[in-house]
């Protein structure tokens, strides 16, 4: 690209807001230290290259962009005289990597005042030593502050999730404990009943028949379908009547277990036909112990499977055993977050998953995306504050992966819609919100993943949309330029 030198006029520099307070001597030194360049339409510098120059626009138009995968996404376009870009962090010297944090081009012939990074740093240190210390403190203080508030937000989310996870784990653990205690009693009863059977006047053929019936009953338990309350009550009455009709005492106590296992009057007829009449009651009570044992073992299996699922969801959510940056299936992250937040979402909120599982995996920081999902889901549930529907949808949007979080709450009022991504801005009562969730989410999506986070809202239909590049080259948080 052709660069044409041009004379430097101190008075022209004085007309720029950046230099209007400088003395005549300082303006003269600027002209001697720097240069004026005329650039034809084309690139000026590229993101990630060593930051060698500080550019101030004198005339023309500049366009700055950020790299997203193989594309450059425009982030600013301006013709305002005096805007600056390039090595404006050179005053920090080697305390931070001196690289261009974006790309800049000129769509039309433009003029710049240009200082080398070394000259820019020297002038700032010589002329504004106090300002340098203030700017260094502001730069590193802001970075530390962002890290601290982000860590605090994560800890607050972790505390909420831990409480919910403890509740979710307690339910199946308590169920497994109760089932284990009951199982111990039933096994003791089976041993007692087996002793009676073994000591009774029963033929080997009778015992073989009972064992066969026991095995078939266990198979029926495994295939039993859950009946509704009314159907189950009707079936229990029918089975109790059958037992009473065959002289079985306390049939009403045996009936619920048989019905829960899917054993009806037809099955009882088969048992009655297979054993002698004097053996029927002992056989049915022994089979009742067998069925109860199978049901209790199923309950223990379901409970422990639930615990295992929650632990796996917690591991997926935390990403503790995985690399911080990897190619991930977004749906796995969404499922783990929804499972972790199930207790907080509560039974009043209907969760609808509309996932497009044909979408490709994307490169991302999964642990941080899970924090974004947590913040957006938490906001949606808080907004509805009671019964409602939370819809989580994935789709392809203009070559990017889109994740939508829709809620049926009252919506975001238009007068505050432009402020919701500001740090510390919150509509929640004092003590219930930090005002950092959406700010941190925006930084994770936009700065770290080169994506977009936007909101559309009306009463009964609020949508937060996260768009992620399919091939984004994720980078650490970059500082914005002023151009």
Long-range contacts (C-beta under 8 A, 24 or more apart in sequence): 1-39, 1-40, 1-42, 1-43, 2-39, 2-40, 3-37, 3-38, 3-39, 4-37, 4-38, 4-39, 5-35, 5-36, 5-37, 5-38, 6-36, 6-37, 6-38, 6-111, 7-36, 8-34, 8-35, 8-36, 8-113, 9-36, 12-58, 13-113, 15-81, 16-56, 16-58, 16-81, 16-82, 16-113, 17-82, 18-56, 18-82, 18-84, 26-127, 29-123, 30-113, 30-115, 30-123, 33-115, 33-119, 33-123, 34-113, 34-114, 34-115, 34-116, 34-119, 35-113, 35-114, 36-111, 36-112, 36-113, 36-114, 37-111, 37-112, 37-114, 38-109, 38-110, 38-111, 39-106, 39-109, 39-110, 39-111, 39-112, 40-106, 40-109, 41-105, 41-106, 41-107, 41-108, 41-109, 42-105, 42-106, 43-103, 43-104, 43-105, 44-104, 44-105, 44-106, 44-112, 45-86, 45-100, 45-103, 45-104, 46-100, 46-103, 47-72, 47-100, 47-101, 47-102, 47-103, 48-99, 48-100, 49-99, 49-100, 50-98, 50-99, 50-100, 51-86, 51-87, 51-89, 51-90, 51-98, 51-99, 51-100, 51-117, 52-87, 52-116, 52-117, 53-86, 53-87, 53-114, 53-115, 53-116, 53-117, 54-84, 54-86, 54-87, 54-88, 54-90, 54-114, 54-115, 54-116, 54-117, 54-120, 55-84, 55-85, 55-86, 55-104, 55-112, 55-113, 55-114, 55-483, 56-82, 56-83, 56-84, 56-112, 56-113, 56-114, 57-81, 57-82, 57-83, 57-84, 57-110, 57-111, 57-112, 57-483, 58-110, 58-111, 58-112, 58-113, 59-110, 59-111, 60-106, 60-108, 60-109, 60-110, 60-111, 61-106, 61-107, 61-108, 61-110, 62-104, 62-105, 62-106, 62-110, 62-483, 63-104, 63-105, 63-106, 63-107, 64-102, 64-103, 64-104, 64-481, 64-483, 65-102, 65-103, 65-104, 65-105, 66-102, 66-103, 66-450, 66-478, 67-103, 67-450, 67-473, 68-450, 68-469, 68-472, 68-473, 69-450, 69-469, 69-470, 69-471, 69-472, 69-473, 70-471, 72-103, 73-450, 75-102, 76-483, 78-483, 83-482, 83-483, 84-481, 84-482, 84-483, 85-481, 85-482, 85-483, 86-117, 86-481, 87-117, 87-120, 88-120, 88-481, 88-482, 89-139, 89-479, 90-117, 90-118, 90-120, 90-121, 90-124, 91-120, 91-121, 91-124, 91-125, 91-132, 91-135, 91-136, 92-136, 92-139, 93-121, 95-136, 95-140, 96-139, 101-478, 101-479, 101-480, 101-481, 102-478, 102-481, 104-483, 146-443, 146-477, 149-423, 149-434, 149-436, 149-440, 150-436, 150-440, 150-443, 152-434, 152-436, 153-371, 153-375, 153-434, 153-436, 153-437, 153-440, 154-371, 156-434, 157-371, 157-374, 157-375, 157-378, 160-344, 160-378, 161-317, 161-340, 161-341, 161-344, 161-374, 163-343, 164-340, 164-341, 164-342, 164-343, 164-344, 165-310, 165-314, 165-340, 165-343, 167-343, 168-310, 168-342, 168-343, 169-307, 169-310, 171-306, 172-302, 172-303, 172-304, 172-306, 172-307, 172-310, 173-303, 173-307, 175-299, 175-302, 175-303, 176-299, 176-300, 176-303, 176-304, 176-307, 179-296, 179-297, 179-299, 179-300, 179-303, 180-296, 180-300, 182-292, 182-296, 183-293, 183-296, 183-297, 183-300, 186-289, 186-292, 186-293, 186-296, 187-293, 189-289, 190-286, 190-289, 190-290, 190-293, 193-282, 193-285, 193-286, 193-289, 194-286, 196-282, 197-282, 197-286, 200-282, 202-279, 206-275, 206-276, 206-279, 209-274, 209-275, 210-275, 210-279, 210-283, 210-286, 210-287, 212-274, 213-270, 213-271, 213-274, 213-275, 213-283, 213-287, 214-286, 214-287, 214-290, 217-261, 217-263, 217-267, 217-287, 217-290, 217-291, 217-294, 218-290, 218-291, 218-294, 220-261, 220-262, 220-263, 220-267, 221-261, 221-262, 221-291, 221-294, 221-295, 221-298, 222-294, 222-298, 223-262, 224-260, 224-261, 224-262, 225-262, 227-259, 232-259, 232-260, 235-259, 235-264, 238-264, 238-265, 239-263, 239-264, 239-265, 239-268, 242-268, 243-268, 243-284, 246-272, 246-280, 247-281, 248-280, 248-281, 248-284, 249-281, 254-284, 254-285, 254-288, 257-288, 257-291, 257-292, 257-295, 258-288, 258-291, 260-291, 260-295, 261-291, 261-294, 261-295, 263-291, 309-339, 310-339, 312-336, 313-339, 313-340, 314-340, 317-370, 318-367, 318-370, 319-366, 319-367, 319-370, 322-366, 324-365, 324-367, 325-363, 325-364, 325-365, 325-474, 326-363, 326-364, 326-366, 327-361, 327-362, 327-363, 327-364, 328-361, 328-362, 328-363, 328-364, 328-366, 328-369, 329-361, 330-359, 330-361, 330-362, 330-364, 330-369, 330-394, 330-401, 330-403, 330-468, 331-355, 331-357, 331-359, 331-394, 333-366, 333-369, 333-370, 333-373, 334-373, 334-392, 334-394, 334-403, 336-370, 337-370, 337-373, 337-374, 337-377, 338-377, 338-392, 340-374, 341-374, 341-377, 341-378, 341-381, 344-378, 344-381, 345-377, 345-381, 345-390, 346-381, 348-386, 348-387, 348-388, 349-381, 349-384, 349-387, 349-388, 349-389, 349-390, 350-388, 350-389, 350-390, 351-389, 351-390, 351-391, 351-392, 352-389, 352-390, 352-391, 352-392, 353-392, 354-391, 354-392, 354-393, 354-394, 355-392, 355-393, 355-394, 356-394, 356-395, 356-396, 359-394, 359-395, 359-396, 359-401, 360-401, 360-470, 362-401, 362-468, 362-469, 362-470, 362-471, 362-472, 363-471, 363-472, 363-473, 363-474, 364-449, 364-468, 364-472, 364-474, 365-444, 365-448, 365-449, 365-474, 368-444, 368-448, 369-444, 369-449, 371-440, 371-441, 371-444, 372-441, 372-444, 372-445, 372-453, 372-466, 373-403, 373-405, 375-437, 375-438, 375-440, 375-441, 376-405, 376-441, 376-464, 376-466, 377-405, 378-437, 379-437, 379-438, 379-464, 380-405, 380-406, 380-407, 380-409, 380-462, 380-464, 381-407, 382-428, 382-433, 383-407, 383-409, 383-410, 383-411, 383-462, 384-408, 384-409, 385-409, 397-465, 397-467, 399-470, 400-451, 400-452, 400-467, 400-468, 400-469, 400-470, 401-467, 401-468, 401-469, 401-470, 402-465, 402-466, 402-467, 402-468, 403-465, 403-466, 403-468, 404-463, 404-464, 404-465, 404-466, 405-463, 405-464, 405-465, 405-466, 406-461, 406-462, 406-463, 407-462, 408-460, 408-461, 409-460, 409-462, 410-459, 410-460, 411-457, 411-458, 411-459, 411-460, 411-461, 411-462, 412-455, 412-457, 412-462, 417-455, 417-457, 420-455, 421-453, 443-477, 447-477, 447-478, 448-474, 448-475, 448-476, 448-477, 449-474, 450-474, 450-475
